[in-house]
């Protein structure tokens, strides 16, 4: 992951976390339910995949502030291995793990995924909100495939929407790169990374992928 991305998420970790924690004004929560419904839907669909593999170990790449950890455990994951490069995000995630008493269910590593040296495979690999910020998605997809036994879950923001244009301008002002995709481009990336099969769905502003290694 590019250093500007890590810098951005170190700076905005608390703001990002509030999207999932709901620790914001009632009006802001209402806006989130209206504008970001697809973000909550991709979590719901991710949990459905995890439920299909009871007792699975989940590798959460770009785990952010760790707000997926508890839902993943409640969906049947036996353990979560999390990788997140932003120090501020890891600090929030650790505090959340302690608050909900799941420290024994989660192993979190502060590292950029491509630099992470672990070689142990997990059942399900999760990469939600990760590919928005990568200029080399194939390398991440290949490494994800190598570390996955059952299913790789990922989301990609759709190219060419009004929201994507507004977001690109906003993040550009914050010096954070962001990347968008068409469904055909996502399929080409999966093919280049060596996945054997995949299912793709589109909802809201997102492309949602469940792929088999």
C-alpha positions in Angstrom: 0.0 0.0 0.0 1.2 3.5 -0.9 2.6 5.5 2.0 0.1 8.4 1.3 -2.7 5.9 2.0 -1.2 4.8 5.3 -0.7 8.5 6.2 -4.3 9.2 5.3 -5.7 6.5 7.5 -3.4 7.3 10.4 -4.8 10.8 10.2 -8.5 9.9 9.7 -8.7 6.6 11.8 -11.3 7.9 14.3 -13.4 9.4 11.6 -13.3 6.2 9.6 -14.2 4.1 12.7 -17.2 6.2 13.4 -18.9 4.9 10.2 -19.1 1.5 11.8 -19.3 2.4 15.4 -22.1 4.9 14.9 -20.4 7.3 17.3 -21.6 10.4 15.5 -24.6 12.7 15.4 -28.1 11.3 14.7 -28.1 13.3 11.4 -24.8 11.8 10.4 -26.0 8.3 11.2 -29.0 8.9 9.0 -26.8 10.1 6.1 -24.7 7.0 6.5 -27.7 4.7 6.3 -28.8 6.5 3.1 -25.5 7.1 1.3 -23.5 4.1 2.6 -26.1 1.4 2.7 -24.0 -0.6 0.2 -21.1 -0.7 2.7 -23.3 -2.4 5.3 -24.7 -4.7 2.6 -21.2 -5.9 1.7 -20.6 -6.8 5.3 -23.9 -8.8 5.5 -22.9 -10.7 2.3 -19.4 -11.3 3.7 -20.9 -12.8 6.8 -23.1 -15.1 4.8 -20.0 -16.5 3.1 -18.3 -17.1 6.4 -21.4 -18.9 7.8 -21.0 -21.4 4.9 -17.6 -22.5 6.5 -18.3 -23.0 10.2 -15.2 -22.8 12.4 -13.1 -21.2 9.6 -10.1 -19.0 10.2 -10.5 -15.6 8.4 -7.6 -13.5 7.1 -8.8 -9.9 7.2 -6.5 -7.8 4.9 -6.6 -4.1 5.5 -8.6 -4.7 8.6 -8.9 -1.0 9.5 -10.3 -0.3 12.9 -11.4 -3.9 13.5 -15.1 -3.4 13.4 -15.6 -6.6 11.3 -14.0 -8.8 14.0 -16.9 -9.4 16.3 -19.5 -9.9 13.5 -17.1 -12.4 11.9 -16.8 -14.4 15.1 -20.5 -14.2 15.7 -20.9 -15.6 12.1 -18.9 -18.7 13.1 -15.2 -17.8 12.5 -13.0 -19.6 15.0 -10.1 -17.1 14.7 -9.2 -14.0 12.7 -5.8 -13.1 11.5 -5.8 -9.4 10.7 -3.3 -7.3 8.7 -3.4 -3.5 8.8 -0.6 -1.1 8.1 -1.9 2.1 9.7 -0.8 2.4 13.4 -3.8 4.5 14.4 -6.2 1.9 13.0 -4.4 -0.9 14.8 -4.7 1.0 18.1 -8.4 1.4 17.7 -8.8 -2.2 16.7 -6.9 -3.4 19.8 -9.0 -1.2 22.0 -12.2 -2.6 20.4 -11.0 -6.2 20.8 -10.4 -5.5 24.5 -13.8 -3.8 24.9 -15.8 -6.7 23.4 -13.4 -9.4 25.0 -12.2 -11.1 21.8 -8.5 -10.7 22.2 -8.1 -14.5 22.3 -10.0 -14.8 19.0 -7.9 -12.2 16.9 -4.3 -12.0 16.0 -3.5 -8.6 14.5 -0.4 -7.6 12.7 0.6 -4.0 11.9 2.1 -4.5 8.4 1.6 -3.9 4.7 0.2 -7.1 3.3 2.8 -7.5 0.6 5.6 -7.2 3.2 3.9 -9.6 5.6 5.9 -12.9 5.7 3.2 -15.3 7.0 2.7 -18.4 4.8 0.0 -20.2 6.8 -3.3 -20.5 4.8 -6.6 -19.4 6.1 -10.0 -20.7 5.1 -11.6 -17.4 4.0 -9.7 -14.3 3.0 -11.4 -10.9 3.3 -10.4 -7.7 1.5 -13.2 -5.2 2.0 -12.5 -1.6 1.1 -8.9 -2.5 0.2 -8.7 -2.3 -3.5 -10.0 1.3 -3.5 -6.4 2.3 -2.6 -4.1 0.0 -4.5 -2.2 0.8 -7.6 -1.1 -2.9 -8.0 -4.2 -5.0 -7.3 -2.9 -8.1 -9.1 -0.1 -8.6 -6.6 -2.5 -8.4 -3.7 -5.0 -10.8 -5.4 -2.2 -13.3 -6.1 -1.0 -13.3 -2.5 -4.6 -13.5 -1.2 -5.1 -16.6 -3.5 -1.9 -18.2 -2.2 -3.2 -17.8 1.4 -6.8 -19.0 0.8 -8.2 -22.5 1.1 -11.9 -21.9 0.5 -13.0 -18.5 -0.6 -11.6 -15.0 -1.1 -14.1 -12.1 -0.6 -13.3 -8.6 -2.0 -15.1 -5.4 -2.9 -14.2 -2.9 -5.6 -15.7 0.6 -6.1 -17.5 1.1 -9.4 -16.0 3.4 -11.9 -18.0 6.2 -13.5 -20.5 7.1 -10.9 -21.2 10.6 -9.5 -20.2 9.5 -6.0 -16.9 8.1 -7.3 -16.1 11.5 -9.0 -16.9 13.4 -5.8 -14.9 11.0 -3.7 -11.9 11.2 -6.1 -11.8 15.0 -5.8 -12.2 14.9 -2.0 -9.5 12.3 -1.5 -7.3 14.1 -4.0 -7.4 17.2 -1.9 -6.3 15.0 1.1 -3.5 13.6 -1.1 -4.9 10.0 -0.9 -5.1 8.1 -4.2 -8.2 6.1 -5.0 -9.0 3.7 -7.8 -12.2 2.6 -9.5 -13.1 -0.5 -11.6 -15.5 -1.9 -14.1 -16.8 -5.4 -13.8 -14.8 -6.5 -16.8 -11.6 -5.0 -15.3 -12.3 -6.9 -12.1 -12.8 -10.2 -14.0 -9.5 -9.5 -15.9 -7.7 -8.9 -12.6 -9.0 -12.2 -11.1 -8.0 -14.1 -14.2 -4.5 -12.6 -14.1 -4.2 -13.5 -10.5 -5.0 -17.1 -11.2 -8.4 -17.6 -9.6 -10.2 -20.7 -10.8 -13.8 -19.3 -10.5 -15.7 -16.4 -9.0 -19.1 -14.9 -8.5 -19.6 -11.2 -9.0 -22.6 -9.0 -7.9 -23.1 -5.3 -8.2 -25.1 -3.2 -5.7 -25.0 0.5 -4.9 -21.6 1.8 -5.8 -19.8 -1.5 -5.3 -18.6 -4.7 -7.1 -18.7 -7.6 -4.7 -16.6 -10.7 -5.4 -16.4 -14.2 -4.0 -13.6 -16.1 -5.7 -12.2 -19.6 -5.3 -8.4 -20.2 -5.3 
